[in-house]
Amino acid sequence: MKIEEYICESAERLDTFLAKQISQTRSQVATLIKSKSVWVDNKQVARPGVKLKAGQKIRIEFPEPKVAEALDVDFDVEILYEDEDVLVINKPSGVTVHPAPSVKDATLVDWLKHKGIRLSTISGEERHGIVHRLDKGTSGTMVVAKNNESHEFLSKQLQDKSMGRYYIAVISPPLKDDVTVIEGNIGRSAHNRLKMASGLEHGKPAKTVFKQLALSSDERIQLIACKLYTGRTHQIRVHLETINRHILGDHIYAQSPKMEKSERILLHAYLIYFIHPTTKKKMFFQADFDTIMHDIIDKKFNLERLHEVLDSQYIINSFTTDS
C-alpha cells in the first residue's frame, strides 16, 4: 500500500487541497475520501468538504487494486507499448473505458484487470490506471498508468498541455476553411441529458482545432484531423455541431438523413505524445484504424493522397503552436 502525507499551509477545503496535491479532479478525490482512505491529523475523514486549518497533516493510504472477478471480457485490446510505468493501447470502438452504474458490459478497466496488468489506484476502484478517457464509440490511442507516481506525472501533463492528442474523423459536409479553430464552454445540455452543448455559461472552457486532410471522391465527406487543447466530454462532436458538421456514424448529435451511414462513429484517436514519467523523454504513438474505418476511408478517398496526409509528422506539423 502506498502512503503519502501533506501539510496544509492555509485554510481550504480538503478535496480542493488534495486535488492540487495529487493532480486529480475533486470528484476523484471525493471517491478516495469516501472509500475511507484519507486521514486529517490521524483522524479518518469521510466528507470531501472538511475545512482544513493551516498546519494540519493529511495522510492518504491509496487502496490496492482488488483481484478481478471472473468477467465475460469478450474483446481484446492491441498493446502499442508497455513498460514498468505506462501502457499505451489502441482502444477498440464499442468498449466503455471504466465501469459506471449504467454500464452493463465489460469495460477497458475490466480487461486490464482480467489481464493482470498492474495499475495505479489514485483514481478510485472503478478507474484504476485511467489517466484520460475516450468515448465508448471512439477508438485509438490511450495511455494507462501502472503506478501512482506515473499517474500523477501524466495527469500534470494533461493540465499543462505537455501531453498532446490528435484525432482523425470523417465528417459531412466538408469544412470550408483549411484550418478551423473553435472555442466555447461545454456543459451538459439542458434539453437532452445524453448530449453536451457549447456556449453554456455553466460549462467549462474548451478549444479544438480542425484541419482538412482529404475530400472524398464525390466531395460529400471529408477526412479531417482534430487537435484537442482541452479534454471535455464529447468535445470534438459538440464543436463540430456548432458549425453544422457531423461525424459519420454519430447517433447522438444531429445529422442529415441523407448522410452516409456507418456502423460505428468514425472518430479515432490517431496520435498521442507525452513525456515518459521515468526517462523524461518525449514519446509518440500512432494507432491504426480498425477494419470498419479502414474500409470506408479506403473506399471513399484517394489512396495516394491518404498516404501523404495520414503521415504522423504531416499531421503534427499541420497544427501550429499558436493555433
C-alpha positions as CSV (number, residue, x, y, z in Angstrom):
1,M,0.0,0.0,0.0
2,K,1.3,3.4,-0.9
3,I,1.0,6.2,1.7
4,E,1.5,9.9,1.1
5,E,1.4,12.8,3.6
6,Y,1.0,16.5,3.1
7,I,0.9,19.6,5.3
8,C,-1.8,22.2,4.7
9,E,-0.3,25.7,4.6
10,S,-3.6,27.7,4.6
11,A,-7.3,27.2,5.3
12,E,-9.2,25.5,2.5
13,R,-11.5,22.6,1.7
14,L,-10.0,19.1,2.0
15,D,-11.0,18.0,-1.6
16,T,-9.6,21.2,-3.1
17,F,-6.3,20.8,-1.3
18,L,-5.8,17.2,-2.3
19,A,-6.9,17.7,-5.9
20,K,-4.0,20.1,-6.3
21,Q,-1.5,17.8,-4.4
22,I,-2.3,14.6,-6.5
23,S,-3.4,16.3,-9.7
24,Q,-6.8,14.7,-9.8
25,T,-10.3,16.2,-10.1
26,R,-12.3,16.9,-6.9
27,S,-14.8,14.1,-7.8
28,Q,-11.9,11.6,-8.0
29,V,-10.6,12.9,-4.7
30,A,-14.1,12.6,-3.2
31,T,-14.1,8.9,-4.2
32,L,-10.8,8.4,-2.3
33,I,-12.2,10.2,0.8
34,K,-15.5,8.3,0.8
35,S,-13.5,5.0,0.5
36,K,-12.0,5.8,3.9
37,S,-8.5,6.3,2.6
38,V,-7.9,9.8,4.0
39,W,-6.9,11.0,7.5
40,V,-6.6,14.5,8.9
41,D,-4.3,14.7,12.0
42,N,-4.6,10.9,12.3
43,K,-8.5,11.1,12.3
44,Q,-10.2,9.3,9.4
45,V,-12.5,11.6,7.4
46,A,-15.4,10.8,5.2
47,R,-16.6,14.2,3.9
48,P,-14.8,15.9,1.0
49,G,-15.9,19.4,2.3
50,V,-14.0,19.2,5.6
51,K,-12.4,22.6,6.2
52,L,-8.6,22.4,6.8
53,K,-6.6,24.7,9.0
54,A,-3.0,25.8,8.4
55,G,-0.6,23.2,9.8
56,Q,-2.8,20.2,9.7
57,K,-1.4,16.9,8.4
58,I,-3.2,15.0,5.7
59,R,-2.5,11.3,5.0
60,I,-3.7,9.2,2.1
61,E,-3.5,5.5,2.1
62,F,-4.1,4.6,-1.6
63,P,-6.0,1.3,-1.8
64,E,-4.6,-1.7,-3.6
65,P,-6.4,-2.9,-6.7
66,K,-8.9,-5.6,-5.9
67,V,-8.5,-9.0,-7.5
68,A,-10.5,-9.0,-10.7
69,E,-13.7,-11.1,-10.6
70,A,-14.5,-13.6,-13.3
71,L,-15.8,-11.3,-16.1
72,D,-17.1,-12.0,-19.6
73,V,-14.4,-10.0,-21.3
74,D,-15.1,-11.0,-24.9
75,F,-12.8,-8.5,-26.6
76,D,-9.1,-7.9,-26.9
77,V,-7.0,-4.7,-27.0
78,E,-3.9,-4.0,-29.0
79,I,-1.0,-3.0,-26.9
80,L,1.2,-0.5,-28.6
81,Y,3.8,-0.2,-25.8
82,E,4.4,-1.4,-22.3
83,D,7.0,-0.9,-19.6
84,E,7.0,-0.8,-15.8
85,D,5.3,2.7,-15.7
86,V,2.9,3.0,-18.6
87,L,0.8,1.0,-21.0
88,V,-0.2,2.5,-24.4
89,I,-3.1,0.8,-26.1
90,N,-5.4,1.1,-29.2
91,K,-8.8,1.1,-27.6
92,P,-11.5,-0.7,-29.8
93,S,-14.7,1.1,-30.7
94,G,-17.7,0.0,-28.6
95,V,-15.7,-0.5,-25.4
96,T,-16.5,1.7,-22.4
97,V,-13.4,2.9,-20.6
98,H,-14.5,2.4,-17.0
99,P,-17.5,1.0,-15.0
100,A,-20.5,3.1,-14.2
101,P,-24.0,2.3,-12.9
102,S,-25.4,2.5,-16.4
103,V,-22.7,0.2,-17.9
104,K,-23.6,-3.5,-18.1
105,D,-20.8,-4.8,-20.3
106,A,-17.2,-5.4,-19.5
107,T,-15.1,-2.2,-19.7
108,L,-11.5,-1.4,-20.6
109,V,-10.7,-1.4,-16.8
110,D,-12.2,-4.9,-16.6
111,W,-10.0,-6.0,-19.5
112,L,-6.9,-4.5,-17.8
113,K,-7.7,-6.3,-14.5
114,H,-8.6,-9.5,-16.4
115,K,-5.1,-9.5,-17.9
116,G,-3.5,-9.0,-14.5
117,I,-1.9,-5.7,-15.5
118,R,-0.6,-3.7,-12.6
119,L,-2.5,-0.3,-12.4
120,S,-2.4,2.9,-10.4
121,T,-5.0,3.3,-7.7
122,I,-5.1,7.0,-7.4
123,S,-8.5,7.5,-9.2
124,G,-10.5,5.0,-7.2
125,E,-11.6,1.4,-7.7
126,E,-13.6,1.9,-10.9
127,R,-10.9,3.9,-12.7
128,H,-7.7,2.1,-11.8
129,G,-5.0,3.3,-14.2
130,I,-7.2,5.7,-16.2
131,V,-5.4,9.0,-16.8
132,H,-7.7,10.2,-19.6
133,R,-10.7,8.6,-21.3
134,L,-12.3,8.1,-24.8
135,D,-16.0,7.9,-25.5
136,K,-17.4,4.4,-26.0
137,G,-17.6,4.6,-29.7
138,T,-14.2,6.3,-30.2
139,S,-11.2,4.1,-30.9
140,G,-7.5,4.8,-30.7
141,T,-4.5,5.7,-28.5
142,M,-4.8,5.8,-24.7
143,V,-2.0,5.9,-22.1
144,V,-2.7,3.9,-18.9
145,A,-0.7,4.5,-15.7
146,K,0.7,1.4,-14.0
147,N,1.6,3.1,-10.7
148,N,0.6,6.2,-8.8
149,E,3.8,8.1,-9.5
150,S,3.3,7.7,-13.2
151,H,-0.4,8.6,-12.9
152,E,0.4,11.9,-11.1
153,F,3.1,12.7,-13.6
154,L,0.9,12.1,-16.6
155,S,-2.1,13.9,-15.1
156,K,0.0,17.0,-14.7
157,Q,0.9,16.8,-18.4
158,L,-2.8,16.8,-19.3
159,Q,-3.2,20.0,-17.3
160,D,-0.1,21.8,-18.6
161,K,-0.7,20.6,-22.2
162,S,2.7,18.8,-22.5
163,M,0.6,15.7,-23.4
164,G,-0.9,16.0,-26.9
165,R,-3.7,14.1,-28.7
166,Y,-4.6,14.2,-32.4
167,Y,-7.8,12.6,-33.8
168,I,-8.9,11.6,-37.2
169,A,-12.6,11.9,-38.2
170,V,-14.8,11.5,-41.3
171,I,-17.3,14.3,-41.4
172,S,-20.1,15.7,-43.5
173,P,-20.4,18.3,-45.0
174,P,-16.8,19.3,-45.6
175,L,-15.2,22.2,-43.7
176,K,-14.9,25.5,-45.6
177,D,-11.5,26.5,-44.3
178,D,-8.3,24.6,-44.3
179,V,-7.9,25.2,-40.5
180,T,-10.9,25.9,-38.2
181,V,-10.5,26.9,-34.6
182,I,-13.5,26.6,-32.3
183,E,-13.6,27.8,-28.6
184,G,-16.7,27.6,-26.4
185,N,-17.6,26.5,-23.0
186,I,-19.0,22.9,-22.9
187,G,-21.5,21.6,-20.4
188,R,-24.4,19.2,-20.0
189,S,-27.3,20.0,-22.4
190,A,-30.5,21.2,-20.6
191,H,-32.6,19.6,-23.3
192,N,-31.0,16.1,-23.7
193,R,-29.1,14.5,-20.8
194,L,-27.2,12.3,-23.3
195,K,-25.7,15.3,-25.0
196,M,-23.3,18.1,-24.2
197,A,-23.7,21.6,-25.5
198,S,-21.4,24.5,-26.4
199,G,-21.7,28.2,-25.3
200,L,-23.1,27.5,-21.9
201,E,-22.3,29.8,-19.0
202,H,-22.0,26.9,-16.6
203,G,-19.8,25.0,-18.9
204,K,-16.0,24.5,-18.9
205,P,-13.7,26.2,-21.4
206,A,-12.9,24.1,-24.4
207,K,-10.8,24.5,-27.6
208,T,-10.5,22.3,-30.6
209,V,-8.6,22.9,-33.9
210,F,-9.7,21.1,-37.1
211,K,-7.5,20.6,-40.2
212,Q,-8.7,19.5,-43.6
213,L,-6.9,16.3,-44.8
214,A,-8.7,15.0,-47.8
215,L,-12.0,15.3,-49.7
216,S,-13.9,12.1,-50.8
217,S,-14.1,11.3,-54.5
218,D,-17.7,12.5,-54.6
219,E,-16.8,15.6,-52.4
220,R,-19.6,14.8,-50.0
221,I,-17.5,13.8,-47.0
222,Q,-14.1,14.8,-45.7
223,L,-11.3,13.3,-43.7
224,I,-10.1,15.8,-41.0
225,A,-7.6,15.9,-38.2
226,C,-8.5,17.3,-34.8
227,K,-6.3,18.6,-32.0
228,L,-7.6,18.9,-28.5
229,Y,-6.4,21.7,-26.3
230,T,-8.8,20.6,-23.5
231,G,-10.5,17.3,-22.7
232,R,-14.2,17.9,-22.3
233,T,-16.8,15.1,-22.8
234,H,-17.9,14.8,-26.5
235,Q,-15.7,17.9,-27.2
236,I,-15.0,17.2,-30.9
237,R,-18.6,16.2,-31.6
238,V,-20.0,19.3,-29.8
239,H,-17.7,21.8,-31.5
240,L,-18.4,20.3,-34.9
241,E,-22.1,20.6,-34.3
242,T,-21.7,24.3,-33.6
243,I,-20.7,24.7,-37.3
244,N,-23.3,22.2,-38.6
245,R,-20.7,19.4,-39.3
246,H,-21.2,15.9,-38.0
247,I,-19.1,12.7,-37.8
248,L,-20.4,9.7,-39.8
249,G,-21.9,7.1,-37.5
250,D,-22.6,9.5,-34.7
251,H,-26.1,8.7,-33.4
252,I,-26.3,11.3,-30.6
253,Y,-25.5,14.5,-32.4
254,A,-27.9,15.6,-35.1
255,Q,-27.1,14.5,-38.7
256,S,-28.7,14.7,-42.0
257,P,-31.0,11.8,-43.0
258,K,-29.1,11.8,-46.3
259,M,-25.7,11.4,-44.7
260,E,-23.9,8.2,-45.4
261,K,-24.3,5.6,-42.6
262,S,-21.6,3.8,-40.6
263,E,-22.0,1.1,-38.0
264,R,-19.6,2.9,-35.7
265,I,-18.7,6.6,-35.2
266,L,-15.8,7.4,-37.5
267,L,-13.7,9.1,-34.8
268,H,-10.2,7.7,-33.9
269,A,-7.5,8.9,-31.5
270,Y,-4.8,8.6,-34.1
271,L,-1.7,10.0,-32.2
272,I,-0.7,10.7,-28.7
273,Y,2.6,12.1,-27.3
274,F,3.7,12.5,-23.7
275,I,6.8,12.8,-21.6
276,H,7.7,9.4,-20.0
277,P,7.4,9.5,-16.2
278,T,10.8,7.9,-15.6
279,T,13.1,8.6,-18.6
280,K,11.6,12.1,-19.1
281,K,11.8,11.5,-22.9
282,K,9.0,12.6,-25.2
283,M,7.3,9.6,-26.7
284,F,4.9,9.4,-29.7
285,F,2.5,6.6,-30.6
286,Q,0.2,6.1,-33.5
287,A,-2.8,3.6,-33.6
288,D,-4.1,2.1,-36.8
289,F,-7.8,2.2,-37.8
290,D,-10.0,-0.8,-37.3
291,T,-11.4,-2.7,-40.3
292,I,-14.6,-0.7,-40.4
293,M,-12.9,2.7,-40.5
294,H,-10.2,1.4,-42.8
295,D,-12.7,0.1,-45.4
296,I,-14.7,3.3,-45.5
297,I,-11.6,5.5,-45.8
298,D,-10.0,3.3,-48.5
299,K,-13.3,3.2,-50.4
300,K,-14.1,6.9,-50.3
301,F,-10.7,8.6,-50.6
302,N,-7.8,8.7,-53.0
303,L,-5.2,6.2,-51.6
304,E,-2.2,8.1,-52.9
305,R,-3.3,11.3,-51.2
306,L,-4.1,9.4,-48.0
307,H,-0.5,8.1,-47.7
308,E,0.7,11.7,-47.5
309,V,-2.0,13.2,-45.2
310,L,-2.0,10.4,-42.7
311,D,1.7,10.6,-42.1
312,S,2.1,11.4,-38.4
313,Q,4.6,14.1,-38.9
314,Y,2.4,15.8,-41.5
315,I,-0.5,15.9,-39.1
316,I,1.7,17.2,-36.2
317,N,3.2,19.9,-38.5
318,S,-0.3,20.9,-39.6
319,F,-1.1,22.4,-36.2
320,T,1.0,25.5,-35.3
321,T,1.7,26.2,-31.7
322,D,-0.3,29.4,-31.7
323,S,-3.4,27.9,-33.3
